[in-house]
């Protein structure tokens, strides 16, 4: 599958925080994918305060309660499947005036990746992180509900809990992102186990699968 031919936006000044310190520089984002390029990066002498990166993903169901996943078309994990959405772009986050930037970024990502038009969630719903990687990487899901239209872009599928398990167990490059029990698997199961899923049997199956993963962690 061909790599994205980047179409870069303008360079903008940004700052960000990591466990190693605070950095300043310039960034620009590809308008066709989620890649961000930086330049003129320097360490800011002020003390470092951890500011986690934020990823937001959409929970979109079919009428029978299956969950929408889409195939990644570029980057390190090309060929694998994940939920529609992604990281909040640095150039957009730097312009944020309130929490609506989260919903706006999710709407843009979902429409760009799948063609499904969703409203910007108003007011912002409650969001719950599935995992925190070293304290610096937060992933949230936002329940959108049952889709009124079919996706028109990219490669996608609606999956049941069992089909999700089979996808997670697939070979690298043709599976659910990073494999069984990983962050994306748990994000999907949390969505499918929610009361917003119109299929009560799928809710029950997804809840049992989440409990199974938790037992393995605790053993």
C-alpha positions as CSV (number, residue, x, y, z in Angstrom):
1,X,0.0,0.0,0.0
2,X,1.4,3.4,-1.0
3,X,2.7,5.8,1.6
4,X,1.0,9.2,1.9
5,X,2.3,11.9,-0.4
6,X,2.2,14.7,2.2
7,X,0.6,18.0,1.6
8,X,2.0,20.3,4.3
9,X,0.3,23.1,6.0
10,X,2.1,26.3,7.1
11,X,4.8,26.2,9.8
12,X,3.5,27.4,13.2
13,X,5.3,28.1,16.5
14,X,4.5,25.5,19.3
15,X,5.7,24.4,22.6
16,X,5.3,21.0,24.3
17,X,6.3,19.2,27.5
18,X,8.0,15.8,28.0
19,X,9.6,14.1,31.1
20,X,13.0,15.4,29.8
21,X,12.0,19.0,29.6
22,X,10.0,21.7,27.9
23,X,10.6,22.2,24.1
24,X,9.9,25.1,21.7
25,X,10.0,25.0,18.0
26,X,7.9,25.0,14.8
27,X,5.5,22.4,13.4
28,X,3.4,21.7,10.4
29,X,0.8,19.1,9.7
30,X,0.0,17.0,6.6
31,X,-3.6,17.8,5.5
32,X,-4.0,14.2,4.2
33,X,-2.9,12.2,7.2
34,X,-2.0,12.7,10.9
35,X,1.8,13.2,10.4
36,X,3.3,16.3,12.0
37,X,6.8,17.5,11.1
38,X,9.0,19.8,13.3
39,X,12.0,22.0,12.9
40,X,14.1,24.5,14.9
41,X,13.4,22.5,18.1
42,X,15.2,23.9,21.3
43,X,15.0,23.1,25.0
44,X,13.2,25.8,27.0
45,X,15.2,26.5,30.2
46,X,12.1,26.6,32.4
47,X,11.3,23.5,34.6
48,X,9.6,20.6,32.8
49,X,5.9,19.9,33.6
50,X,4.5,16.7,32.0
51,X,1.8,17.5,29.5
52,X,0.4,14.2,28.0
53,X,-0.5,13.7,24.4
54,X,-4.2,13.1,23.8
55,X,-5.8,10.7,21.4
56,X,-9.6,10.7,20.9
57,X,-11.5,7.9,19.1
58,X,-15.1,7.5,18.0
59,X,-17.5,4.8,19.0
60,X,-19.8,4.3,16.0
61,X,-22.2,1.3,15.9
62,X,-24.2,-0.4,13.1
63,X,-27.9,-0.9,13.8
64,X,-27.1,-4.4,15.0
65,X,-24.5,-3.3,17.5
66,X,-21.3,-4.0,15.7
67,X,-18.4,-1.5,16.1
68,X,-16.8,0.4,13.2
69,X,-13.0,0.0,12.7
70,X,-10.9,1.3,9.8
71,X,-7.6,0.3,8.3
72,X,-4.5,2.4,8.7
73,X,-3.1,3.5,5.4
74,X,0.2,5.0,6.2
75,X,3.0,5.1,8.8
76,X,4.5,2.5,11.1
77,X,1.3,0.5,11.5
78,X,0.1,0.5,7.9
79,X,-2.4,-2.4,7.3
80,X,-3.6,-2.7,10.9
81,X,-7.1,-1.6,12.1
82,X,-8.0,0.9,14.7
83,X,-11.0,3.1,15.7
84,X,-11.7,6.3,13.7
85,X,-9.9,9.2,15.2
86,X,-6.4,9.9,16.4
87,X,-4.2,12.4,18.2
88,X,-5.1,16.1,18.6
89,X,-2.9,17.9,16.1
90,X,-0.3,20.2,17.8
91,X,-1.0,23.1,15.5
92,X,-4.8,22.9,16.3
93,X,-4.3,22.4,20.0
94,X,-2.1,25.5,20.2
95,X,-5.1,27.5,19.1
96,X,-7.6,25.9,21.5
97,X,-9.8,28.3,23.5
98,X,-11.8,25.6,25.3
99,X,-12.6,21.9,25.4
100,X,-14.5,22.0,22.1
101,X,-11.2,21.5,20.3
102,X,-11.5,17.8,21.3
103,X,-14.8,17.3,19.6
104,X,-13.8,19.3,16.6
105,X,-10.7,17.3,16.1
106,X,-12.6,14.0,16.4
107,X,-15.2,15.2,13.8
108,X,-12.4,16.2,11.4
109,X,-10.6,12.9,11.8
110,X,-13.7,10.7,11.4
111,X,-14.9,12.5,8.3
112,X,-11.4,12.4,6.8
113,X,-10.8,8.7,7.4
114,X,-14.2,7.2,6.8
115,X,-16.4,9.9,5.1
116,X,-18.9,9.5,8.0
117,X,-20.2,12.9,9.0
118,X,-20.7,13.3,12.7
119,X,-21.7,16.4,14.7
120,X,-19.2,18.0,17.1
121,X,-20.3,16.7,20.4
122,X,-22.1,19.4,22.4
123,X,-21.8,19.5,25.3
124,X,-18.7,17.4,25.5
125,X,-19.5,13.9,26.9
126,X,-17.6,12.2,29.6
127,X,-14.4,10.6,28.4
128,X,-12.5,7.8,30.0
129,X,-8.8,6.8,29.3
130,X,-8.2,3.2,28.4
131,X,-4.5,3.3,29.2
132,X,-1.7,5.7,30.2
133,X,1.7,4.8,28.7
134,X,4.3,6.1,31.1
135,X,2.0,8.9,32.1
136,X,2.5,10.8,28.8
137,X,0.0,9.1,26.4
138,X,-3.7,9.3,27.1
139,X,-6.3,7.7,24.8
140,X,-10.0,8.5,25.1
141,X,-13.2,7.2,23.4
142,X,-16.3,9.3,22.7
143,X,-19.5,7.4,22.0
144,X,-21.2,8.7,18.9
145,X,-23.9,6.1,18.6
146,X,-25.5,4.3,15.7
147,X,-24.4,5.6,12.3
148,X,-27.0,7.0,10.0
149,X,-24.7,6.6,6.9
150,X,-22.2,4.0,5.7
151,X,-18.5,4.9,5.4
152,X,-17.4,6.1,2.0
153,X,-13.7,6.3,2.4
154,X,-10.8,3.9,3.1
155,X,-11.0,0.3,4.2
156,X,-13.4,-0.4,7.1
157,X,-15.6,-3.0,8.7
158,X,-18.1,-3.4,11.5
159,X,-17.1,-6.1,14.0
160,X,-18.8,-8.1,16.7
161,X,-16.9,-8.9,19.9
162,X,-15.9,-12.3,18.5
163,X,-14.8,-10.8,15.2
164,X,-12.8,-8.2,17.1
165,X,-11.0,-11.0,19.0
166,X,-10.2,-12.8,15.7
167,X,-8.9,-9.5,14.3
168,X,-6.8,-8.8,17.3
169,X,-5.3,-12.3,17.0
170,X,-4.4,-11.8,13.3
171,X,-0.8,-11.4,11.9
172,X,1.1,-8.2,12.3
173,X,0.2,-5.9,9.5
174,X,-3.3,-7.3,9.2
175,X,-4.8,-7.2,12.6
176,X,-6.2,-4.9,15.2
177,X,-3.6,-2.4,16.2
178,X,-0.8,-3.9,18.3
179,X,-2.7,-7.2,18.9
180,X,-4.8,-8.8,21.7
181,X,-5.1,-7.2,25.1
182,X,-3.4,-4.0,24.0
183,X,-4.8,-0.5,24.2
184,X,-6.8,-0.5,21.0
185,X,-8.4,-3.8,21.8
186,X,-9.5,-2.5,25.2
187,X,-10.8,0.7,23.8
188,X,-13.0,-1.2,21.4
189,X,-14.2,-3.6,24.1
190,X,-15.1,-0.7,26.4
191,X,-17.2,0.8,23.7
192,X,-18.9,-2.4,22.9
193,X,-19.7,-3.1,26.5
194,X,-21.3,0.3,27.0
195,X,-25.0,0.7,27.5
196,X,-25.1,2.7,24.3
197,X,-24.5,-0.4,22.3
198,X,-27.9,-1.4,20.9
199,X,-27.1,-5.2,21.1
200,X,-27.4,-6.5,24.7
201,X,-25.6,-9.8,23.8
202,X,-22.6,-8.0,22.4
203,X,-22.5,-5.8,25.5
204,X,-22.4,-9.0,27.6
205,X,-19.7,-10.6,25.5
206,X,-17.5,-7.5,25.4
207,X,-17.8,-7.1,29.2
208,X,-16.7,-10.7,29.7
209,X,-13.7,-10.2,27.4
210,X,-12.6,-7.1,29.3
211,X,-12.8,-9.1,32.6
212,X,-10.7,-11.9,31.1
213,X,-8.0,-9.4,30.1
214,X,-8.1,-7.9,33.6
215,X,-7.7,-11.3,35.2
216,X,-4.6,-12.0,33.1
217,X,-3.1,-8.7,34.3
218,X,-3.8,-9.5,37.9
219,X,-2.5,-13.0,37.8
